[in-house]
Amino acid sequence: MNKRISQVALVALVLLASLILATTYWQTWASAGLAARQDNEIQRVAQFTIDRGLILASNGKTVLAKNVKKKVNGQTLYFRTYPTKGLASQVVGYSTQSRARSGIEAAQNSYLTGSNADLSTIFDTVGDRIKGTTVKGNSLELTIRPGAQWLAQHLLEGKCGAAVVMNPKTGAVYVMASSPGFDPNLIEKTNGYTQVQNTKSPCPPEPASPLLNRATQGLFPPGSTFKTITAAAALDDGVYKPDSTFYDPGYCTEYGKQVKNALDQSGPESFGTVNMVEAFQHSINAVFCNIGKSLGAKRILAEAKKFGFYSTPPLETPSDARSPSGLYANGKLFDPTTDKGFSKVDPGRLAFGQEKMLTTPLQMAMVASAIANKGVIMRPTLIKQVTSPGGSVIRKLKPHVYKVATKPATAGALKNMMVEVVQAGTGTAAQIPGVVVAGKTGTAETCACNTVYDAWFIFFAPAENPTVAGAVVVELQKDGFGGAVAAPIAKQLMQALLPTASNG
Amino acid sequence: MTARNRELGYLVAVAALTGLGFASVYIARQAVIGWSSLTYAAFFMGLYLVAHVVARVTVPNADPYLLPMTGFLTAVGLTEIYRLGPSDAFKQGLWVVIGVAAFALTLVVLRRDYRILESYKYLFGVGAIALLFLPRLPGLGETVNGARLWIHVGGLQLQPGELSKIFLIVFLAGYLREKREVLAQGRLKDLGPVLAIWAATMLVLVATNDLGSALLYFGIFIAMLYIATARLWYVFLGLGLFVAGGLVADRSIPHVAERITNWLHPFSSTKVYCPINGQMELRQDCQSYQLVKSLYSIANGGFGGTGLGKGTFTTTGGQALIPDVKTDFIYSALAQELGLIGVSALLLVFMVFVARGMKVALRVDDGFSKLLAAGLTFGFALQTFTIVGGIVRLIPLTGITLPFVSYGGSSVVANFILLALLLLVSHRANSVS
């Protein structure tokens, strides 16, 4: 019998050995795939065992996100709380059990959980794991200035809109406000998410969409603020000069029809003979319409691309929370130079920022920033520094050039034109005593009704050595002209930021 | 060194390991448990010392590795059960005490000559069947997760199938030794008993709704039949019959069909409502929930494991992630906390146990003892394969225990009796030579 016993023994041992093989499969090859599966709670729970890093405003004191410790079955878990209850809520986002993460909480999760590939972080977290102590994440200090951010949110309260202010030399974003906002602490509460989503809209028929970061995701027709790009194209080519003169008949002929100048231009209905500076200063559509027709849509779009249109602007938020600016048809970005339907884009209307052109406030802040910084766009950034749990700085904001939009001379000429807008043009409401402010208004048609507009103002200051540049948009304002609605908000933001902006 | 002294040495090593295990659970979870946990290790050592002394007196020449390996397996199980729920570990500790008592009793009663069992083989055969059908009795039996494997006696929940397995092996050892020549001729008329046992196994399958038990009993039968008769075609015939029976069951028994479907297609991506912990919840992998969560647990262990006491078995809200983790799924808990390296070591201990058990069968000189030792060892191996194989998706998942490791009284007691029988055979083998 012994031979058979040996054979049966062999079978038994092979069966058991196959268990080791199968376990090896699950714990090595299949492991990563299983960890990535959506319903794998172990991975979700694991995230809550990490003492997530803090999110602070630029002063290093205002806490935007921190943890509360809770014991669940003897396991220490860390849940998020947002002490400001809504300061820069769309930027900071949330990290909850019930919902996927959003904002910085989502995009910078690896820093916050200490799982980034930084050598010192790896050293720290591996040490923590070996010692069996809680893994601590890195803390983020944002570039957001809490005072100005509060002010922006306050000024936009009861409206739909957004404001972005950045340092044109470093790209540091000081203000990124989107209204209406929300209290991120609600997301985790029972029915809280629904409550947030059901926020009453201050701008019907548009939904309130408080979770939407209008500053980076909101797409608005830029209106006359887009004239900066048309002007940049005209000047960069050298075809036109600031003192080139144009005749303004008070309308522009489109498809054989007269399109009258917009209501928001300052001064008479028809200016007669003007130069480019005056046309810009008073935002005369007829002049830009004709400049646009002579440049062609292709040229204008090429210029827009140099300013960053048609690319998703860089920022430390999730990429799906940032939209590229450009021409949109049926909710989709299209590029007539490559896609079909080029002939349908009317260069005259495009020149003054209508014609399916939609932009984000961040993109328009980048336009202002480019002109402020001699034609160079610095990469916008929200993170001032990343600090390890031990207190050492593992990443610090380093300014990077994102794009070169125009020649320095063009930027200089545009700067003068924008200064004229504020001094004696459509944007006088943004004047600040003792500071030379540069700006451009925009009043974009949102419908054929000619009564509700998106009010824009893009700006930078001080003109000679700019430290702040930005864009403000207020949605669907009845008779809301950029100069009257958006420029005063921009003025207050500049005032809040200018005295200390050089510290930034 | 004598066999028993060697055994004592290994037991001390196991006791030290147990102490380390409990200490690491304590360190990882001191928030919820106290220093008293370490007394488990001392208690454990004491218990196995008793078992050792009984073995020293009754079976001095028996294999010195089997008892320490059992100690190791129970310690690993108890440590993990303790980590998952300290109050369960106390109950399991009591069951180990009862198990050691059963072990001692078996050794003492059968110390003269265990072969007396052979004369009662038919009694054991009938007993095995009776035990299997106990859960079918109304008022006594209970359906857990669709399978009828449990009975309620007083406040206790028992799985008579565990003991039935040993009875069956004793019966088969006696029966096959007697009939092996006849069966080896392979005449059609002698196939009667083979077919009868196949039918009985299928009846077990129908009665208990449990594919795992059926596989276990039939596998033991086939292995012992092959050892006794040396007829390989019995094996193929048996396997063929089993597969056929399984296919029929797949068609006709919903519970079995569900298990097989879950085995083949555990992962789904659409969410449906399914009852989890008594509540309707929107889930992926509804039917295969347990298997999938268990695989996540194993995967999370990776190579080195999370460390004892550091695995994740509950949600952030405190609900259990894997239902029945301490009984059927103790292996996936261990795989998460000890990692590949830890559970491979555990399975290697199982393999060494099987190798030692088979060695006993090889060394002993009479047919009954050979069949008994080989049958018990193969049963032990096949039970391990059935549950762990189900967990790692090699075969359809069935709810049986991992010998000595899982939470569950009947299993611990039955396996201690199994160990006692093996030691008795081993003692005889070593004494004769």
Interface residues (C-beta under 8 A of the other chain):
Chain A: M1 N2 K3 R4 I5 S6 Q7 V8 A9 V11 A12 L13 L15 L16 A17 S18 L19 I20 A22 T23 T24 Y25 W26 Q27 T28 A30 S31 L34 A35 R37 Q38 D39 N40 E41 I42 Q43 R44 V45 A46 F48 T49 K71 V72 N73 G74 Q75 T76 L77 F79 Q97 G132
Chain B: I27 A28 R29 A31 V32 I33 A223 Y226 I227 A228 A230 F267 S269 R283 Q284 D285 V292 K293 L295 Y296 S297 I298 A299 N300 G301 G302 F303 G307 K310 T312 T314 T315 T316 G317 G318 L321 A335 Q336 G339 L340 V343 S344 L347 L348 F350 M351 V354 A355 M358 A361 L362 G367 K370 L371 A374 T377 F378 A381 L382 T384 F385 V388 G389 V392 R393 L394
